[in-house]
């Protein structure tokens, strides 16, 4: 990948606000900002190409979520991790597209399981078409990711296979729920590590490994990815409760309505305070009814469980930060630390 020339002294830092970089990381080192903006543009081009088909209907369904945009958090981490090796290595951009295609494919499947009606501010694929089309479109994107992956070497294929195993295992564990006697909070965090942390960990590993970074650096970035990945999902689950559809691109309380046991819900269920009795009653019942759902959402937003969930999110972002500060000093390390701060405030 050919990087653009660095900004001359006295020029303003390059802003990523107009690119697909998440969280508005605008105040980066100018050279790094230019490299990331250029890399993300190349990722977007290959992502669109990878979600294209000669069949017009398949092309429409496959590009549905690509065109809806997104944070591109995983590709960004691939590109940042590659800064610790050779960021121009030819495998870096395809690896970033592999992880994003994998992520998008899981979203098609998740929306079917959650019966979601909105994704990224647009009608979900299962709502626009039907569940079968959404599931098969996810499978199509998995196939396209595998096609790119085949050119990245057997070790990358092996890592992706193990990551996919964790993704599926995490989904199964979430669906089945904790075993008898298993702590519900520990079970939930394990599910998040598998369902979300594993692919973000692989993003860090791919970027570092495929750019030729030192072995120790590869391992640090993998651990960083897992930890910030769990924090990312915890913050996203808080947003599902605390935000509205205009700011989050999701229908508020989607997980709550579907009975998905997010951390705030689990903490509220486990509480024994008399003031939370009505909320516990609602959480134990069916929330398909709009009035009951709205009441439960309002009570949960005011419950101490939200602050406890925010504290747990901060614990994971701090764990990610600890990994980041052990990396070689430079703009990329600074950006990874800043990313911890950005993830930590998403639920505000």
VEXDREN-2710 file (C-alpha; in Angstrom, 1 decimal):
% VEXDREN-2710
k/r/px/py/pz
1/UNK/0.0/0.0/0.0
2/UNK/1.5/3.3/-1.0
3/UNK/1.1/5.9/1.8
4/UNK/0.3/9.5/1.0
5/UNK/3.0/12.1/1.9
6/UNK/3.1/13.3/5.4
7/UNK/1.6/16.7/6.2
8/UNK/4.2/19.5/6.2
9/UNK/5.1/21.3/9.5
10/UNK/2.5/23.9/10.4
11/UNK/-0.4/22.2/8.5
12/UNK/-3.5/21.0/10.3
13/UNK/-3.7/17.4/11.3
14/UNK/-5.6/15.2/8.8
15/UNK/-9.1/14.6/10.0
16/UNK/-10.7/11.2/9.7
17/UNK/-14.2/12.7/10.3
18/UNK/-15.2/12.4/6.7
19/UNK/-13.8/8.8/6.3
20/UNK/-15.2/5.6/7.6
21/UNK/-12.9/5.7/10.7
22/UNK/-15.0/5.2/13.9
23/UNK/-15.2/7.3/16.9
24/UNK/-14.0/10.5/15.3
25/UNK/-10.3/10.0/15.9
26/UNK/-9.4/13.4/14.5
27/UNK/-6.4/14.5/16.4
28/UNK/-3.9/11.9/15.3
29/UNK/-0.4/12.3/14.1
30/UNK/-0.7/13.7/10.6
31/UNK/1.3/11.0/8.9
32/UNK/-0.7/8.3/10.7
33/UNK/-4.0/10.0/10.0
34/UNK/-3.2/10.1/6.2
35/UNK/-2.1/6.5/6.2
36/UNK/-5.3/5.4/7.9
37/UNK/-7.6/7.5/5.7
38/UNK/-5.9/6.1/2.6
39/UNK/-6.0/2.5/4.0
40/UNK/-9.6/2.7/4.9
41/UNK/-10.5/4.1/1.5
42/UNK/-8.8/1.0/0.0
43/UNK/-10.6/-1.2/2.4
44/UNK/-14.0/0.3/1.4
45/UNK/-13.3/-0.2/-2.3
46/UNK/-12.4/-3.9/-1.8
47/UNK/-15.3/-4.4/0.6
48/UNK/-17.8/-3.1/-2.0
49/UNK/-16.2/-5.3/-4.7
50/UNK/-16.3/-8.3/-2.4
51/UNK/-20.0/-7.8/-1.8
52/UNK/-20.8/-7.6/-5.5
53/UNK/-22.3/-10.4/-7.5
54/UNK/-23.3/-11.0/-11.1
55/UNK/-26.7/-11.9/-9.8
56/UNK/-28.5/-8.6/-9.3
57/UNK/-30.6/-9.8/-6.4
58/UNK/-27.7/-11.4/-4.5
59/UNK/-25.7/-8.1/-5.1
60/UNK/-28.5/-6.1/-3.6
61/UNK/-28.8/-8.2/-0.5
62/UNK/-25.0/-8.6/0.0
63/UNK/-24.4/-4.9/-0.3
64/UNK/-27.3/-3.9/1.9
65/UNK/-25.3/-3.5/5.1
66/UNK/-22.1/-2.4/3.3
67/UNK/-23.9/0.6/1.9
68/UNK/-25.5/1.3/5.2
69/UNK/-22.1/2.3/6.5
70/UNK/-20.7/1.3/9.9
71/UNK/-17.9/2.1/12.3
72/UNK/-15.3/-0.1/10.5
73/UNK/-13.8/-0.7/13.9
74/UNK/-12.2/-4.0/12.9
75/UNK/-10.5/-2.8/9.7
76/UNK/-9.2/0.2/11.6
77/UNK/-7.6/-2.1/14.1
78/UNK/-6.0/-4.1/11.4
79/UNK/-4.5/-1.0/9.9
80/UNK/-3.3/0.3/13.2
81/UNK/-1.7/-3.0/14.2
82/UNK/0.1/-3.1/10.8
83/UNK/1.8/0.2/11.8
84/UNK/4.1/-2.0/14.0
85/UNK/5.4/-3.8/11.0
86/UNK/5.3/-2.8/7.3
87/UNK/1.9/-1.2/6.8
88/UNK/2.4/-1.4/3.0
89/UNK/2.5/-5.2/3.1
90/UNK/0.1/-6.5/0.4
91/UNK/-1.9/-8.7/2.7
92/UNK/-3.0/-5.9/5.1
93/UNK/-5.9/-4.5/3.3
94/UNK/-7.4/-7.9/2.2
95/UNK/-7.1/-9.0/5.9
96/UNK/-9.0/-5.9/7.0
97/UNK/-11.8/-6.8/4.5
98/UNK/-11.9/-10.4/5.6
99/UNK/-12.6/-9.4/9.2
100/UNK/-15.2/-6.8/8.2
101/UNK/-17.0/-9.3/5.8
102/UNK/-17.0/-11.8/8.6
103/UNK/-18.5/-9.2/11.0
104/UNK/-21.2/-8.2/8.4
105/UNK/-22.1/-11.8/7.8
106/UNK/-22.7/-12.3/11.6
107/UNK/-24.9/-9.2/11.6
108/UNK/-27.3/-10.7/9.0
109/UNK/-27.6/-13.8/11.2
110/UNK/-27.9/-11.8/14.5
111/UNK/-30.8/-9.8/13.1
112/UNK/-32.7/-13.0/12.3
113/UNK/-32.1/-14.4/15.8
114/UNK/-33.0/-11.0/17.4
115/UNK/-35.9/-10.3/15.1
116/UNK/-34.4/-6.9/14.6
117/UNK/-36.2/-4.4/12.4
118/UNK/-33.5/-1.7/12.1
119/UNK/-29.7/-2.0/11.5
120/UNK/-27.5/1.1/11.0
121/UNK/-30.5/3.3/10.6
122/UNK/-31.9/1.2/7.8
123/UNK/-34.4/-1.7/7.7
124/UNK/-32.6/-4.9/8.5
125/UNK/-32.2/-7.5/5.7
126/UNK/-34.7/-9.9/7.4
127/UNK/-37.3/-7.1/7.5
128/UNK/-36.6/-5.9/4.0
129/UNK/-36.7/-9.4/2.5
130/UNK/-37.1/-12.3/4.9
131/UNK/-35.2/-14.5/7.3
132/UNK/-34.1/-17.1/4.8
133/UNK/-32.7/-14.4/2.5
134/UNK/-30.9/-12.8/5.4
135/UNK/-29.3/-16.1/6.5
136/UNK/-28.2/-17.0/3.1
137/UNK/-26.7/-13.6/2.4
138/UNK/-24.7/-13.9/5.6
139/UNK/-23.4/-17.3/4.2
140/UNK/-22.6/-15.6/0.9
141/UNK/-20.4/-13.0/2.7
142/UNK/-18.7/-15.7/4.7
143/UNK/-17.8/-17.4/1.4
144/UNK/-16.4/-14.1/0.0
145/UNK/-14.3/-13.7/3.1
146/UNK/-13.0/-17.2/2.7
147/UNK/-12.1/-16.5/-0.9
148/UNK/-9.9/-13.5/0.1
149/UNK/-8.5/-15.4/3.0
150/UNK/-7.2/-18.2/0.8
151/UNK/-4.6/-15.8/-0.6
152/UNK/-3.3/-14.9/2.9
153/UNK/-1.6/-18.2/3.7
154/UNK/-2.4/-21.3/5.7
155/UNK/-1.7/-19.7/9.1
156/UNK/-4.3/-16.9/8.4
157/UNK/-6.8/-19.6/7.3
158/UNK/-6.1/-21.5/10.6
159/UNK/-6.6/-18.4/12.7
160/UNK/-9.8/-17.5/10.9
161/UNK/-11.2/-21.0/11.4
162/UNK/-10.4/-20.9/15.1
163/UNK/-12.0/-17.4/15.3
164/UNK/-15.1/-18.6/13.6
165/UNK/-15.3/-21.6/16.0
166/UNK/-15.3/-19.1/18.9
167/UNK/-17.9/-17.0/17.3
168/UNK/-20.2/-19.9/16.9
169/UNK/-19.5/-21.3/20.3
170/UNK/-20.2/-18.0/21.9
171/UNK/-23.6/-17.8/20.1
172/UNK/-24.5/-21.3/21.2
173/UNK/-23.6/-20.5/24.8
174/UNK/-25.7/-17.3/24.6
175/UNK/-28.6/-19.2/23.2
176/UNK/-28.5/-22.1/25.7
177/UNK/-27.7/-19.9/28.7
178/UNK/-25.5/-20.7/31.7
179/UNK/-25.3/-24.2/33.0
180/UNK/-26.7/-25.0/36.4
181/UNK/-24.7/-23.4/39.1
182/UNK/-22.7/-21.2/36.7
183/UNK/-22.4/-17.6/37.5
184/UNK/-24.5/-15.6/35.1
185/UNK/-22.1/-12.6/34.9
186/UNK/-19.1/-14.8/34.2
187/UNK/-21.0/-16.7/31.6
188/UNK/-22.1/-13.5/29.9
189/UNK/-18.5/-12.1/29.8
190/UNK/-17.3/-15.4/28.4
191/UNK/-20.0/-15.1/25.7
192/UNK/-18.8/-11.6/24.8
193/UNK/-15.2/-12.6/24.6
194/UNK/-16.2/-15.3/22.1
195/UNK/-18.8/-13.5/20.1
196/UNK/-17.1/-10.1/19.8
197/UNK/-13.7/-10.2/21.4
198/UNK/-12.4/-13.1/19.3
199/UNK/-12.9/-11.3/15.9
200/UNK/-11.5/-8.1/17.2
201/UNK/-8.5/-10.0/18.6
202/UNK/-8.0/-11.5/15.2
203/UNK/-8.1/-8.0/13.7
204/UNK/-5.1/-7.1/15.8
205/UNK/-3.3/-10.3/15.1
206/UNK/-3.8/-10.2/11.4
207/UNK/-2.6/-6.6/11.1
208/UNK/0.5/-7.3/13.1
209/UNK/1.3/-10.7/11.8
210/UNK/0.7/-10.0/8.1
211/UNK/2.8/-6.8/8.3
212/UNK/5.7/-8.7/9.8
213/UNK/5.6/-7.2/13.3
214/UNK/7.7/-8.9/16.0
215/UNK/6.1/-12.0/17.6
216/UNK/5.8/-10.3/21.0
217/UNK/4.0/-7.4/19.4
218/UNK/1.6/-9.7/17.6
219/UNK/0.7/-11.3/20.9
220/UNK/0.2/-7.9/22.7
221/UNK/-2.1/-6.7/19.9
222/UNK/-4.1/-9.9/20.0
223/UNK/-4.7/-9.5/23.7
224/UNK/-5.4/-5.8/23.3
225/UNK/-8.0/-6.7/20.6
226/UNK/-9.8/-9.2/22.8
227/UNK/-10.0/-6.8/25.8
228/UNK/-11.1/-3.8/23.8
229/UNK/-13.5/-6.0/21.9
230/UNK/-15.3/-7.0/25.1
231/UNK/-15.4/-3.3/26.2
232/UNK/-16.7/-2.4/22.8
233/UNK/-19.6/-4.9/23.1
234/UNK/-20.4/-3.9/26.7
235/UNK/-20.6/-0.2/25.6
236/UNK/-22.8/-1.2/22.7
237/UNK/-25.1/-3.0/25.0
238/UNK/-25.3/0.0/27.2
239/UNK/-26.1/2.1/24.1
240/UNK/-29.0/-0.3/23.3
241/UNK/-30.6/0.9/26.6
242/UNK/-29.4/4.4/26.9
243/UNK/-29.5/5.9/23.4
244/UNK/-32.2/6.6/20.8
245/UNK/-32.4/5.3/17.3
246/UNK/-31.1/8.6/15.8
247/UNK/-27.8/8.4/17.7
248/UNK/-27.2/4.6/17.7
249/UNK/-28.7/3.5/14.4
250/UNK/-30.5/0.7/16.3
251/UNK/-34.0/0.4/17.7
252/UNK/-33.7/1.2/21.4
253/UNK/-34.2/-1.7/23.6
254/UNK/-34.0/-4.3/20.8
255/UNK/-32.0/-6.7/23.0
256/UNK/-34.4/-6.1/25.9
257/UNK/-37.5/-6.9/23.8
258/UNK/-35.8/-10.0/22.4
259/UNK/-34.8/-11.3/25.9
260/UNK/-31.1/-11.0/25.2
261/UNK/-29.4/-11.0/28.6
262/UNK/-27.1/-8.0/28.4
263/UNK/-25.0/-7.0/31.4
264/UNK/-27.4/-4.2/32.7
265/UNK/-30.3/-6.7/32.5
266/UNK/-28.3/-9.4/34.3
267/UNK/-27.2/-7.0/37.0
268/UNK/-30.8/-5.7/37.5
269/UNK/-32.2/-9.2/37.8
270/UNK/-29.6/-10.0/40.4
271/UNK/-30.3/-7.0/42.5
272/UNK/-32.4/-7.3/45.7
273/UNK/-33.3/-3.6/46.3
274/UNK/-37.0/-3.1/46.9
275/UNK/-37.0/-0.1/44.5
276/UNK/-36.1/-2.5/41.6
277/UNK/-38.9/-4.9/42.3
278/UNK/-41.1/-3.6/39.4
279/UNK/-38.2/-3.8/36.9
280/UNK/-37.4/-7.4/38.0
281/UNK/-41.0/-8.3/37.5
282/UNK/-41.0/-6.8/34.0
283/UNK/-37.7/-8.5/33.1
284/UNK/-39.1/-11.9/34.1
285/UNK/-42.0/-11.4/31.7
286/UNK/-42.6/-11.2/28.0
287/UNK/-41.8/-7.7/26.7
288/UNK/-43.5/-7.9/23.3
289/UNK/-46.1/-5.5/24.6
290/UNK/-45.0/-2.0/23.7
291/UNK/-46.2/-0.4/26.9
292/UNK/-44.5/-3.0/29.1
293/UNK/-41.3/-2.7/27.0
294/UNK/-41.3/1.1/27.3
295/UNK/-41.8/0.9/31.0
296/UNK/-39.0/-1.6/31.5
297/UNK/-36.6/0.4/29.3
298/UNK/-37.3/3.6/31.3
299/UNK/-36.8/1.8/34.6
300/UNK/-33.6/0.1/33.5
301/UNK/-32.2/3.4/32.3
302/UNK/-32.5/4.7/35.9
303/UNK/-31.4/1.6/37.7
304/UNK/-28.0/1.3/39.5
305/UNK/-27.2/-1.6/37.2
306/UNK/-26.4/0.9/34.4
307/UNK/-23.6/2.4/36.5
308/UNK/-22.3/-1.0/37.5
309/UNK/-22.2/-2.0/33.8
310/UNK/-20.4/1.2/33.0
311/UNK/-17.8/0.4/35.7
312/UNK/-17.3/-3.1/34.1
313/UNK/-16.8/-1.5/30.7
314/UNK/-14.2/0.8/32.1
315/UNK/-12.4/-2.2/33.7
316/UNK/-12.1/-3.8/30.2
317/UNK/-10.9/-0.6/28.6
318/UNK/-8.3/-0.2/31.3
319/UNK/-7.1/-3.8/30.6
320/UNK/-6.8/-2.9/26.9
321/UNK/-4.9/0.3/27.8
322/UNK/-2.4/-1.7/29.9
323/UNK/-1.6/-3.8/26.8
324/UNK/-1.4/-0.8/24.5
325/UNK/1.1/1.1/26.7
326/UNK/3.5/-1.9/26.6
327/UNK/3.8/-1.5/22.8
328/UNK/6.7/0.4/21.2
329/UNK/6.2/4.2/21.6
330/UNK/4.9/6.1/18.6
331/UNK/1.8/7.5/16.9
332/UNK/0.2/4.0/16.5
333/UNK/0.5/3.3/20.2
334/UNK/-1.0/6.7/21.0
335/UNK/-3.9/6.0/18.7
336/UNK/-4.6/2.6/20.4
337/UNK/-4.6/4.3/23.8
338/UNK/-7.0/7.0/22.4
339/UNK/-9.2/4.2/21.1
340/UNK/-9.6/2.9/24.7
341/UNK/-10.9/6.3/25.7
342/UNK/-13.3/6.5/22.8
343/UNK/-14.8/3.1/23.4
344/UNK/-15.1/3.9/27.1
345/UNK/-17.3/6.9/26.6
346/UNK/-19.7/5.4/23.9
347/UNK/-22.4/4.7/26.5
348/UNK/-22.4/8.2/27.9
END
